[in-house]
Amino acid sequence: MGKELLLDSLAFGLFVVCPRMAGMMHVISGQESLSMMKTVLVGTLFSVPLLMLMVLVFGKFGVWGALAVCVLTDLGAALVMGSVSPRAGVETAVIALFVILGVKVAPLISRAFF
């Protein structure tokens, strides 16, 4: 189980790194009083139950339910960072639409190749 856990964990770690994560880390790192390493480690503790919630919601409600959780957590992050604005709301909506579009279109495109 050790090798399997290591490989699955590595795959998960590589998967969660995304442009949105990099953007948030850039914003947070701009606050000079914070240690990025400490922020990431403590943030991970907050994220574990949220990731488990996401898995449960996805299993029960599919991509639409998971997307709803994503939107709520994005809005929560904006509230915590003090950056809630109409612009942030529109950006979140656009990202959500692209996620849905990607989920629906990706299988169609991949079938064209395979």
C-alpha positions in Angstrom: 0.0 0.0 0.0 2.9 2.4 0.5 3.8 2.7 -3.2 0.1 3.0 -4.2 -0.5 5.7 -1.6 2.6 7.6 -2.7 1.7 7.5 -6.4 -2.0 8.4 -5.8 -0.9 11.2 -3.5 1.6 12.5 -6.0 -1.0 12.4 -8.7 -3.5 14.3 -6.5 -0.8 16.9 -5.6 0.0 17.5 -9.2 -3.7 17.7 -10.1 -4.7 20.3 -7.5 -2.0 22.7 -8.7 -3.8 25.0 -11.1 -3.7 28.6 -12.4 -6.5 29.6 -9.9 -4.4 28.3 -7.1 -1.3 30.1 -8.3 -3.4 33.3 -8.6 -4.6 33.1 -5.0 -1.1 32.3 -3.7 0.2 35.3 -5.6 -2.4 37.5 -3.9 -1.7 36.1 -0.5 2.1 36.3 -0.9 1.6 40.1 -1.6 0.7 40.4 2.1 4.3 40.7 3.4 3.4 39.8 7.0 2.4 36.3 6.0 4.7 33.3 5.5 3.6 31.5 2.4 4.7 28.1 3.8 2.7 28.6 7.0 -0.3 29.8 5.0 -0.2 26.8 2.7 0.2 24.3 5.6 -2.7 25.8 7.7 -4.8 26.3 4.6 -4.4 22.6 3.8 -6.0 21.8 7.2 -9.0 23.9 6.2 -9.2 22.4 2.7 -9.3 18.7 3.7 -12.9 18.7 5.0 -13.9 20.9 2.1 -12.4 18.4 -0.4 -14.2 15.6 1.4 -17.4 17.6 1.1 -16.7 18.1 -2.6 -16.3 14.3 -3.1 -19.6 13.6 -1.4 -21.5 16.3 -3.3 -20.0 15.2 -6.6 -21.0 11.6 -5.9 -24.5 12.5 -5.1 -25.2 15.5 -7.4 -22.6 15.2 -10.1 -20.7 18.0 -11.7 -23.5 20.6 -11.1 -23.4 20.0 -7.3 -19.6 20.1 -7.2 -19.6 23.3 -9.2 -22.1 24.8 -6.7 -19.7 24.0 -3.9 -16.8 25.5 -5.9 -18.7 28.7 -6.4 -19.6 28.9 -2.7 -16.0 28.3 -1.7 -14.7 30.9 -4.2 -17.2 33.4 -2.8 -16.1 32.4 0.7 -12.5 33.1 -0.2 -13.4 36.5 -1.7 -15.3 37.3 1.5 -12.3 36.3 3.7 -9.9 38.3 1.5 -12.2 41.3 1.5 -12.5 41.3 -2.3 -16.1 40.7 -3.0 -17.3 42.8 -5.9 -19.6 42.6 -8.9 -16.5 42.0 -11.0 -15.4 39.1 -8.9 -19.0 37.7 -9.1 -18.9 37.9 -12.9 -15.5 36.3 -13.1 -16.7 33.4 -10.9 -19.7 32.9 -13.1 -17.6 32.9 -16.3 -15.2 30.4 -14.8 -18.1 28.2 -13.8 -19.6 28.4 -17.3 -16.2 27.4 -18.8 -16.0 24.4 -16.4 -19.4 23.2 -17.4 -18.6 23.8 -21.1 -15.3 21.9 -20.7 -17.0 19.0 -19.0 -19.6 18.7 -21.7 -17.4 19.4 -24.8 -14.3 17.4 -23.8 -15.9 14.0 -24.3 -17.2 15.0 -27.7 -13.8 16.2 -28.8 -12.0 13.1 -27.4 -14.4 10.8 -29.2 -13.5 12.5 -32.5 -9.9 11.4 -32.0 -10.4 8.0 -30.4 
